[in-house]
Every structure is written in C-alpha cells, then in structure tokens.
Amino acid sequence: MELLLDNKIDKALEYYNFKSNQLKDFVNSSKDLTVEQIIEFGQELEVLEYKITALEVANES
C-alpha cells in the first residue's frame, strides 16, 4: 500500500514540476504580457510551488 502511495506522490510531483517549468518557460519567453497577466501567472506558479512543496514533505514522511 505504501509503495502505491509513494508512486502516486512521485507521479504528482512529476506533473506539477512539469507544469511549473512550462509556465516559467512561457512567461520568460513572452515579450508582450500585460501586468495583469504576469500577476495571474505568478499566482498560478505560487499554487503549483505550494503543491510541490507539500508533496515533497509528504514523500519524505
């Protein structure tokens, strides 16, 4: 059972890291984002980073 849970956490971590990197790459490569868009993407990134941190803590337990 614990192995199954670890596998799900690893898959979730992989997914959220991918989404975080994808969002960072998009923002960094965009030249015409509005201030509102930058703030919105920053908030999305904050949520992703929070989830990544929580999953890493859960994975260590």
C-alpha positions in Angstrom: 0.0 0.0 0.0 2.8 2.4 0.9 4.6 1.7 -2.4 1.4 2.6 -4.3 1.1 5.9 -2.4 4.8 6.7 -3.0 4.3 6.1 -6.7 1.2 8.4 -6.8 3.1 11.1 -5.0 6.1 10.8 -7.4 3.7 11.0 -10.4 2.0 14.1 -8.9 5.4 15.7 -8.3 6.5 15.0 -11.8 3.3 16.5 -13.2 3.4 19.7 -11.0 7.1 20.2 -11.7 6.4 19.9 -15.4 3.5 22.4 -15.2 5.7 24.8 -13.2 8.5 24.6 -15.6 6.2 25.0 -18.6 4.6 28.1 -17.0 8.0 29.6 -16.2 9.2 29.0 -19.8 6.1 30.6 -21.2 6.4 33.7 -19.1 10.1 34.1 -19.7 9.7 33.7 -23.4 6.8 36.1 -23.8 7.6 39.7 -24.7 4.1 41.2 -24.7 2.4 40.1 -21.4 0.4 42.7 -19.5 0.9 43.4 -15.9 -2.4 41.6 -15.1 -1.2 38.5 -17.0 2.1 38.5 -15.2 0.3 38.7 -11.8 -2.1 35.9 -12.8 0.7 33.7 -13.9 2.6 34.4 -10.7 -0.4 33.4 -8.7 -0.7 30.1 -10.7 3.0 29.5 -10.1 2.6 30.1 -6.4 -0.1 27.5 -6.2 2.0 25.0 -8.1 5.0 25.6 -5.9 2.9 25.2 -2.8 1.6 21.8 -4.1 5.2 20.7 -5.0 6.4 21.6 -1.5 3.5 19.8 0.2 4.1 16.7 -2.0 7.8 16.7 -1.2 7.1 16.9 2.5 4.6 14.0 2.2 7.1 12.0 0.2 9.7 12.3 3.0 7.3 11.1 5.7 
